[in-house]
Amino acid sequence: MGRFYYKVYGLVCESQVELPALLPVEKISNIDFKVRVVETIPAFQIPAIFQEEGLSYNESEFYLEMPEIAQYLVQNGKTIYIKALTKDWDSILLFFYSNCLGALLFQKNLIPFHVSGVVNKEGKVWLFAAPSQTGKSTTALKLKEKGFEIFTDDTALIFVKEGKSWAIPSYPMIRAWKSTLDRQKVYKESDGSRIREEFDKYGILYHQDFSDEPREILGVIFLEEKGTEIRVEKLSQMQGLEFLGHNVYRGYWIEGMNKQILQFQVLTSIARNSSFWKASRPENQDTFESFYKAIVDQIME
């Protein structure tokens, strides 16, 4: 097998297989983690704290099995093992990019957040947090039409340095439902490929426009579908902390991975050094055009 080198969430990866969604880099001696393809997944070194069919984990080990696709083991924040059960590597890597990288970050005491984001002309970032299919990607793509650059599509790390909040993006891949692509003019269906045949969702790579540099955060905007009209409001730090806590990526793993104290420390630090807003739009109505304009007019400008 070969040796391929990538960066993701600011970490350097050495992999035995190509990882097309990640940012390729030249060979680097300082490797943060490795990806290995194996015939047999290693056994846990200590007992699992959480266990159900196809999923088990503790503070330093995470096992996932997707039937007829692959088995995965993330161990000690250093190695991700993959046992392929199919030749369809697009399907295999789908769960690597999401669950495995998320587990690796937790093992490295890093808290990922479920956010998208755009970069303004000054190189600073606005982040959008929301449940799936609420409009994170659509809002970001509508803003790209108006001159903003995509920072990250689905996840990011957030940290505080010298009294300011900063974000590190995940990797240059946008995941968008067909309905999202239909609402914007930046990308076409032909620019990407279906993530899985049974889902009407597309993966679009944007390596040429991607930068993995940490960016200062101007604010975090929580999106929701609620009420009968578009509303925008400023949130307090305590409200921001609560909403941000609901947007920890795979937050239901926190207890089994023993990251409760770490999560509290990260959340409170970000809340003390960030600005938060909430933007609401009517449920089940196509109001994205006026919605993103309200966000720009009332928050971003």
Residue pairs with C-beta under 8 A, 6 or more apart in sequence:
1 16
1 17
1 37
2 16
2 17
2 18
3 14
3 15
3 16
3 27
4 14
4 15
4 16
4 17
4 18
4 19
4 24
5 12
5 13
5 14
5 15
5 24
5 25
5 26
5 27
5 28
6 12
6 13
6 15
6 19
6 22
6 23
6 24
6 25
7 13
7 22
7 23
7 25
7 212
8 22
8 23
8 101
8 170
8 171
9 101
9 105
9 110
9 112
9 156
9 157
9 168
9 169
9 170
9 171
10 157
10 168
10 212
10 214
11 32
11 33
11 108
12 25
12 28
12 30
12 31
12 32
13 19
13 22
13 31
13 32
13 33
13 34
13 35
14 31
14 33
14 34
14 35
15 34
15 35
16 35
16 36
16 37
17 35
17 37
17 82
17 89
19 35
19 93
19 96
20 93
20 205
21 93
21 97
21 171
21 172
21 173
21 203
21 205
22 171
23 171
23 172
23 207
23 210
23 212
32 108
33 77
33 78
33 79
33 80
33 104
34 78
34 79
34 80
35 79
35 80
35 82
35 96
36 79
36 80
36 81
36 82
37 81
37 82
37 83
37 84
38 81
38 82
38 83
39 83
40 83
41 63
41 71
41 72
41 73
41 81
41 83
42 73
42 75
42 81
44 56
44 58
44 61
44 63
45 60
45 61
45 75
46 58
46 60
46 61
47 58
48 56
48 57
48 58
48 61
48 63
49 57
49 58
49 59
49 256
49 257
49 258
50 56
50 57
50 58
50 253
50 255
50 256
54 64
54 65
54 66
54 67
55 63
55 64
55 65
56 62
56 63
57 63
57 103
57 253
57 256
57 257
58 256
58 257
58 258
59 107
59 257
59 258
59 259
60 75
60 76
60 77
60 107
61 73
61 74
61 75
61 76
62 72
62 73
62 74
62 75
62 99
62 100
62 103
62 107
62 257
63 71
63 72
63 73
63 74
64 71
64 72
64 95
64 99
64 100
64 103
65 71
65 72
66 72
66 85
66 95
67 85
68 85
68 86
69 85
69 86
69 88
69 91
69 92
69 95
70 82
70 83
70 84
70 85
70 86
70 91
70 92
70 95
70 96
71 82
71 83
71 85
72 80
72 81
72 82
72 83
72 95
72 96
72 99
72 100
73 79
73 80
73 81
74 80
74 81
74 100
74 103
74 104
74 107
75 81
75 107
76 107
77 104
77 107
77 108
80 96
80 100
80 101
80 104
82 92
82 96
84 92
86 92
90 193
90 195
91 196
94 195
94 196
97 171
97 173
99 250
101 170
102 112
102 155
102 249
102 250
102 253
103 250
103 253
103 257
105 111
105 112
105 157
106 112
106 250
106 253
106 254
106 257
106 259
107 257
109 259
109 262
110 157
111 157
111 158
111 248
111 259
111 262
111 263
111 266
111 267
112 155
112 156
112 157
112 170
112 248
112 249
112 250
113 127
113 129
113 155
113 156
113 157
113 158
113 244
113 247
113 248
113 249
114 129
114 154
114 155
114 247
114 248
114 249
115 127
115 128
115 129
115 136
115 152
115 154
115 155
115 156
115 158
115 167
115 220
115 247
116 127
116 128
116 136
116 137
116 139
116 140
116 150
116 151
116 152
116 153
116 154
117 125
117 126
117 127
117 128
117 140
117 150
117 151
117 152
117 156
117 167
117 169
118 125
118 126
118 140
118 143
118 144
118 148
118 149
118 150
118 151
119 125
119 148
119 149
119 150
119 151
119 215
120 126
120 148
120 218
120 300
121 147
123 215
123 216
124 215
124 216
124 217
124 218
125 151
125 167
125 215
125 216
125 217
125 218
126 148
126 217
126 218
126 219
126 221
126 299
126 300
127 151
127 156
127 158
127 167
127 217
127 219
127 220
127 221
128 135
128 136
128 139
128 140
128 220
128 221
128 222
128 223
129 136
129 220
129 221
129 222
129 223
129 243
129 244
129 247
130 136
130 222
130 223
130 224
130 247
133 177
134 223
134 224
134 225
135 223
135 225
135 281
135 288
135 291
136 153
136 154
136 223
137 153
137 154
137 174
137 175
137 176
137 177
137 180
138 176
138 180
138 183
138 184
138 288
139 223
139 288
139 291
139 292
139 295
140 148
140 150
140 153
141 150
141 174
141 176
141 180
141 183
141 184
141 186
141 187
142 183
142 184
142 288
142 289
142 292
143 292
143 296
144 150
144 184
144 186
145 184
145 185
145 186
146 296
149 209
150 174
150 206
150 209
150 210
151 167
151 169
151 215
152 167
152 169
152 170
153 170
153 173
153 174
153 175
154 170
154 175
155 170
155 249
156 167
156 168
156 169
156 170
157 167
157 168
158 165
158 166
158 167
158 168
158 217
158 266
158 270
159 165
159 166
159 167
159 168
159 214
159 266
159 270
160 166
160 269
160 270
160 272
160 273
163 273
164 216
164 217
164 273
165 216
165 217
165 270
165 273
165 274
166 214
166 215
166 216
166 217
167 214
167 215
167 217
168 212
168 214
169 210
169 211
169 212
169 215
171 210
172 205
172 206
172 207
172 209
172 210
173 203
173 204
173 205
173 206
174 187
174 192
174 203
174 204
174 205
174 206
175 195
175 201
175 202
175 203
175 204
176 187
176 192
176 201
176 202
176 204
177 200
177 201
177 202
178 189
178 200
178 201
178 202
179 200
181 187
181 188
181 189
181 202
183 286
183 288
187 204
189 202
191 204
192 202
192 203
192 204
192 205
193 202
193 203
194 200
194 201
194 202
194 203
195 201
195 202
195 203
217 274
218 275
218 300
219 274
219 275
219 276
219 277
219 299
220 240
220 244
220 274
220 275
220 276
220 277
221 276
221 277
221 278
221 279
221 295
221 299
222 235
222 243
222 247
222 276
222 277
222 278
222 279
223 278
223 279
223 280
223 281
224 278
224 279
224 280
224 281
225 280
225 281
225 282
225 283
225 284
226 280
226 283
227 280
227 282
227 283
228 282
229 282
230 279
230 280
230 281
230 282
230 287
230 290
230 291
230 294
231 278
231 279
231 280
232 277
232 278
232 279
232 280
232 294
232 295
232 298
232 299
233 277
233 278
234 275
234 276
234 277
235 243
235 276
235 277
235 278
236 276
237 271
237 272
237 274
237 276
238 271
239 276
239 278
240 271
240 274
240 275
240 276
241 267
241 268
241 270
241 271
243 276
243 278
244 267
244 270
244 271
244 276
245 251
245 263
245 267
248 254
248 263
248 267
251 263
253 259
254 260
254 263
277 299
279 291
279 294
279 295
279 299
281 287
281 288
281 291
